[in-house]
Amino acid sequence: MKKLQLGFKTEDGKTKILTLNYFKADLTSDEVKKAMQSIADAKLFVKEGQEMYHQAVSAKYVTRTEEDIFVESPVA
């Protein structure tokens, strides 16, 4: 499964990752930066007085591969 991970700095300088499971495929760098800036500008996510997504710092696609070792079939 492919996911989009958006990296932000919080207002106090800590790292915060926002992971999206559903997104438009083949996004450009400019599209992602613009969307991340909109998230930061909205200032909707505040915890203990600190903006959680204060500054956009990174974005990447993450692909996870699963490989079954065995799967038991249900007993009828």
Steps between C-alpha positions, in 0.01 A plus 500: 500500500631843405464788746592867494696623802510873563764627741446815701672687780280590793504855633749392768732333245403134541433270205144395413402258220159505332437175309235486228361174364289659227653757266529592135770293327809663347491827691762759410728660754328836450153349554608334823680810630193714428267254677734474799524878523118515502496255792756710688320827423165364622636461855227246573714256695605645835599301806588664831528837323747372236424472128551135406557558126680834513755464217517258207841328481466179295273270303549147375319198368538191718426156359452203729523147367341208681588137434294219651695222666188291550126554524276249669166452333195536724366178643138438390 
